[in-house]
Amino acid sequence: MDLEKMKTNLTDAGCDAREADRIIRVYESGSRRDALQMMKQNRCRLMEELHESGRKVDCMDFLIRSTEKEMKQADY
């Protein structure tokens, strides 16, 4: 695997430079399973962030719908 592309992908995926370098060092040392585990851990973190963002959007949608409903009822 092209290590420069790997680093670019890792940083694009939200890894900071230190974490990306750490994963690459482990990968280069031949510990592919360990590098894979590290990538999976980062993926899990990203999924948690995605779900948290989804919950925030749900809260904002609730507030928008509630406000729109109040405004509609006030117009009558």
C-alpha positions in Angstrom: 0.0 0.0 0.0 1.2 3.5 -0.8 2.0 5.0 2.6 1.5 8.6 1.5 -2.0 7.7 0.3 -2.6 5.8 3.5 -1.6 8.9 5.5 -3.8 11.1 3.4 -6.7 8.8 3.9 -6.2 8.6 7.6 -6.1 12.3 8.0 -9.1 12.7 5.7 -10.9 10.2 8.0 -10.2 12.5 11.0 -7.0 11.0 12.5 -4.6 13.7 13.7 -1.1 13.6 12.3 0.2 11.8 15.4 -2.4 9.0 15.2 -1.9 8.6 11.5 1.9 8.3 11.9 1.4 5.8 14.7 -0.9 3.6 12.5 1.6 3.8 9.6 4.5 2.9 11.8 2.6 -0.2 13.1 1.6 -1.1 9.5 5.2 -0.7 8.3 6.5 -2.9 11.1 4.5 -5.7 9.7 1.8 -5.7 12.3 -1.0 -5.4 9.9 -3.5 -6.9 12.4 -2.6 -4.2 14.9 -2.8 -1.5 12.4 -6.2 -2.8 11.3 -7.4 -2.9 14.9 -6.3 0.8 15.3 -8.2 1.8 12.2 -11.3 0.0 13.4 -11.1 1.8 16.7 -10.9 5.1 14.9 -13.9 4.0 12.8 -15.8 3.3 15.9 -15.0 6.7 17.3 -16.2 8.3 14.0 -19.5 6.3 14.2 -20.1 7.6 17.8 -19.5 11.1 16.6 -21.9 10.5 13.7 -24.6 9.2 16.1 -24.1 12.2 18.4 -24.5 14.6 15.5 -27.7 12.7 14.5 -29.1 13.2 18.0 -28.3 16.9 17.9 -30.1 17.2 14.5 -33.1 15.4 16.0 -33.2 17.9 18.8 -33.0 20.8 16.5 -35.7 19.3 14.2 -38.0 18.9 17.3 -37.5 22.6 18.2 -38.1 23.7 14.6 -41.3 21.7 14.4 -42.5 22.9 17.8 -41.9 26.5 16.9 -43.6 26.2 13.5 -46.6 24.5 15.2 -46.8 27.4 17.7 -46.6 30.0 14.9 -49.3 28.2 12.9 -51.6 28.0 15.9 -51.1 31.7 16.7 -52.1 32.6 13.1 -55.6 31.2 13.6 
